[in-house]
Amino acid sequence: MTEEAKTEEKTVVIAMDGSEYSKFAFKSPYSYDPEVLEIIFKKEKDRVTQKLQQFSQLLTEYGVPGTVKSAHTSNPGEGIVK
């Protein structure tokens, strides 16, 4: 972590309703280190970029005109058709 990140104060809001489930908010799996998350995102972006370049190379090798695009969707079939 950078020195700035180490000393920066943050406000965290945790909603509590008194239930047993609300106690899990203190053990949230969703807390993260922003620097670690940035590294993870960069690695994933690099992985996707590499795949797109491989697909583009296939088009070139087989003489198929076209472009390779990345589509982000929860339903692959629908994402491809759009």
C-alpha positions as CSV (number, residue, x, y, z in Angstrom):
1,M,0.0,0.0,0.0
2,T,1.1,3.6,-0.6
3,E,1.8,5.8,2.4
4,E,-1.2,7.9,1.5
5,A,-3.5,4.8,1.5
6,K,-2.1,3.7,4.9
7,T,-2.9,7.0,6.6
8,E,-6.2,7.8,4.8
9,E,-9.2,7.5,7.1
10,K,-12.4,6.0,5.6
11,T,-15.9,6.0,6.8
12,V,-17.6,2.6,6.7
13,V,-21.4,2.3,7.1
14,I,-22.8,-1.0,8.2
15,A,-26.6,-1.4,8.4
16,M,-27.7,-3.4,11.4
17,D,-31.2,-4.6,12.1
18,G,-30.4,-6.7,15.2
19,S,-30.7,-10.0,13.4
20,E,-28.1,-12.7,13.5
21,Y,-27.5,-12.2,9.7
22,S,-26.6,-8.6,10.3
23,K,-23.6,-9.7,12.4
24,F,-22.1,-11.1,9.2
25,A,-21.6,-7.5,8.0
26,F,-18.6,-7.4,10.2
27,K,-17.1,-10.3,8.4
28,S,-18.0,-9.1,4.9
29,P,-16.3,-11.0,2.1
30,Y,-16.8,-7.8,0.0
31,S,-14.1,-5.7,1.8
32,Y,-11.0,-5.4,-0.4
33,D,-7.7,-3.6,-0.8
34,P,-8.1,-1.2,-3.7
35,E,-4.5,-1.8,-4.9
36,V,-5.1,-5.6,-5.0
37,L,-8.3,-5.1,-6.9
38,E,-6.6,-2.9,-9.4
39,I,-3.9,-5.6,-10.0
40,I,-6.7,-8.2,-10.5
41,F,-8.5,-6.0,-13.0
42,K,-5.3,-5.3,-14.9
43,K,-4.5,-9.0,-15.1
44,E,-8.0,-9.8,-16.3
45,K,-7.9,-7.0,-18.9
46,D,-4.5,-8.3,-20.2
47,R,-5.9,-11.8,-20.4
48,V,-9.0,-10.7,-22.4
49,T,-6.8,-8.5,-24.7
50,Q,-4.5,-11.4,-25.4
51,K,-7.5,-13.6,-26.3
52,L,-8.9,-10.9,-28.6
53,Q,-5.6,-10.6,-30.3
54,Q,-5.5,-14.4,-30.8
55,F,-9.0,-14.4,-32.3
56,S,-8.0,-11.5,-34.6
57,Q,-4.9,-13.4,-35.7
58,L,-7.1,-16.4,-36.6
59,L,-9.2,-14.1,-38.9
60,T,-6.0,-12.9,-40.6
61,E,-4.6,-16.4,-41.0
62,Y,-7.7,-17.7,-42.6
63,G,-8.3,-14.6,-44.7
64,V,-11.6,-13.9,-43.1
65,P,-12.5,-10.2,-43.2
66,G,-13.9,-8.8,-39.9
67,T,-13.2,-7.4,-36.5
68,V,-13.0,-8.9,-33.1
69,K,-15.0,-7.2,-30.3
70,S,-15.5,-7.9,-26.7
71,A,-19.1,-8.0,-25.5
72,H,-19.9,-8.1,-21.8
73,T,-23.2,-9.7,-21.0
74,S,-24.7,-12.2,-18.6
75,N,-26.3,-14.1,-21.4
76,P,-23.7,-15.0,-24.1
77,G,-26.2,-15.9,-26.8
78,E,-28.1,-12.6,-26.5
79,G,-24.8,-10.7,-26.3
80,I,-23.5,-12.2,-29.5
81,V,-26.7,-11.5,-31.4
82,K,-26.9,-7.8,-30.3
